[in-house]
Amino acid sequence: MTGILIWILLGLIAGAIAKWIMPGPDPGGWIVTILIGIVGAVIGGFLGGALGLGGTGDLSIGSILLSIVGALILLFLYRKLA
């Protein structure tokens, strides 16, 4: 249960920072922001693991940065495809 709460918290932080860095016409409110951050954490964790930078398994500065990068990639792709 703690892991799920960490993912939600990480998603909220990463999604909010990503939307702040890349403002624009994005869908939804704070729940969608959390979902963008969680999916961004998955993307960032995958990329971090592939590049040997680690993953997003804990609530640390590195995992938050990887999650933000993943969320920014997700927002970029959403805007290009929508």
C-alpha positions as CSV (number, residue, x, y, z in Angstrom):
1,M,0.0,0.0,0.0
2,T,2.9,2.4,0.7
3,G,4.2,1.9,-2.8
4,I,1.0,3.0,-4.3
5,L,0.9,6.1,-2.2
6,I,4.5,6.9,-3.2
7,W,3.6,6.5,-6.9
8,I,0.6,8.9,-6.4
9,L,2.7,11.5,-4.6
10,L,5.5,11.2,-7.1
11,G,3.0,11.5,-9.9
12,L,1.5,14.6,-8.4
13,I,4.9,16.2,-7.9
14,A,6.2,15.3,-11.4
15,G,3.0,16.1,-13.2
16,A,2.6,19.5,-11.6
17,I,6.3,20.4,-12.2
18,A,6.0,19.2,-15.8
19,K,2.9,21.3,-16.4
20,W,4.6,24.2,-14.9
21,I,7.7,23.9,-17.1
22,M,5.6,23.2,-20.2
23,P,2.4,25.3,-19.8
24,G,-0.3,25.0,-22.4
25,P,-3.7,23.5,-23.3
26,D,-3.5,20.2,-21.4
27,P,-6.5,18.0,-20.3
28,G,-8.0,17.7,-16.9
29,G,-7.4,18.9,-13.4
30,W,-5.3,17.5,-10.6
31,I,-6.3,13.9,-11.1
32,V,-5.1,14.0,-14.7
33,T,-2.0,15.8,-13.5
34,I,-1.3,12.8,-11.2
35,L,-1.9,10.4,-14.0
36,I,0.5,12.3,-16.3
37,G,3.1,12.2,-13.6
38,I,2.6,8.5,-12.9
39,V,2.8,7.6,-16.6
40,G,5.8,10.0,-16.8
41,A,7.4,8.1,-13.9
42,V,7.0,4.9,-15.9
43,I,8.5,6.4,-19.0
44,G,11.3,8.1,-17.0
45,G,12.0,4.8,-15.1
46,F,12.2,2.9,-18.3
47,L,14.5,5.4,-19.9
48,G,16.6,5.7,-16.8
49,G,17.0,1.9,-16.6
50,A,17.9,1.7,-20.3
51,L,20.6,4.4,-19.9
52,G,21.9,3.0,-16.6
53,L,20.7,5.9,-14.5
54,G,18.5,3.9,-12.2
55,G,14.8,3.8,-11.9
56,T,12.0,5.5,-10.1
57,G,11.5,2.9,-7.3
58,D,11.8,5.4,-4.4
59,L,11.0,8.9,-3.5
60,S,14.3,10.6,-4.2
61,I,15.6,13.6,-6.2
62,G,16.8,11.3,-9.0
63,S,13.5,9.5,-9.3
64,I,11.6,12.8,-9.2
65,L,13.8,14.2,-12.0
66,L,13.4,11.1,-14.1
67,S,9.6,11.3,-13.6
68,I,9.6,15.0,-14.6
69,V,11.5,14.1,-17.8
70,G,9.1,11.3,-18.5
71,A,6.1,13.6,-17.9
72,L,7.6,16.3,-20.2
73,I,8.0,13.7,-22.9
74,L,4.4,12.6,-22.4
75,L,3.1,16.2,-22.6
76,F,5.2,16.8,-25.8
77,L,3.9,13.7,-27.5
78,Y,0.3,14.6,-26.5
79,R,0.6,18.0,-28.0
80,K,2.1,16.7,-31.2
81,L,-0.5,14.0,-31.7
82,A,-3.6,15.9,-30.5
